[in-house]
Amino acid sequence: MSIRCHLFTGNQATAFISNVAELRINIFREYPYLYDGSPAYEESYLHKFMATPDSTIAIMFDGESVVGALTGLPLKYEEESVIAPWKSRKESIEEIYYFSEALLYPTYHGRGLGKRLFETSEAYVESLNTYKVFSLATVIRESDHPLKPKDYASLDGFWKSKGYSMVEGVICTISWKEVQEDVESDKPLQFWSKNV
């Protein structure tokens, strides 16, 4: 099968929403996110990328199967809890673009496909000539978390290889229900960024 990456904007990705929802559920259920998601919620959540100006969904296909995706939108359209940590900084919120989910099935790691997802999305956003900062956020977990696999490998090296650096003191809080929880709880996420 041929592996290809395609960038969707506006409502172009509507036909693949259920596929990306399944991707989110499967990948984020694993450590470090441990997210206990549902198809109905995921599909509803992903529709914001259909209606938000300048939003993007880059999708990696293996034949007809969706095996990876990268979602993005201008930071100003995110929830206040995500935007708030940036407000004390000099950057204009209007000029920050936020890549909210980077997803790739583990069996596809190590082939340069994650790099292709970012390069595809970043090139398009750069062409808009609107945004000066790219950002993303990663969940913060204690080093001795009981559900951390012994063979867990952090993606910090990948973010650094793409030119992203941790932004000191810029930490947001997002609430979700994780495995072994009965209700949602707040989780801290560390922002990373790079200048465009």
Phi, psi and omega in degrees: 000152180266136177261129181218154178242133181228136178263130177245141175231165181057225182261018183297332184268009184308319183294343184249009182301316181295326178293317179290325176300315179297320177300312179301313182299313184291316184284316183285348176289336181278161175299139015263357185278320176055037187278129179259085186262169178231146181304318182297315179295316183299315181295321177296316180299315185291341179293344177295335178283349176276334189248353184267129178303138177067011178286155181222149167224110173268128183240134176261124180249140167246101191065239177261358183272138176274117184243354179196160178198153173225118180258149179204155178198161176300135183304327184299342180266001179279173178296154182301325181296334179276324182284322190311315183297340181276343189293339179274358182261167185284335181298144174283131178304325181297339186255009181255130176251133189246118173271106193274330177218126173246117190230131176202126179301139185306327181294348179256002178293155174080011181246005182082010184283324175298319177300318179296321178301312181294315182298322179296311182291314182298320180297320179294313182296321177301323182294344178285341180055039182240327191250138182251348182224132170261142180220160173207168181223141180236142183292142178263124177233148176294146186296336181253030180305133185297338181261008179286121180295148180298330183261017182296132177241118180297150177268008181305320180297324179293314180301318180295322180294336178270004176093007180271146176229149175299138178260106186304128176081358181259092183232128179251171179235128176232140182259132171207163178270124179255166179303142182075007173251148177271332181222167178294152172217157182288139177235134177278140176231136180269128177277145171237154178206166169208151179281142181280000000 
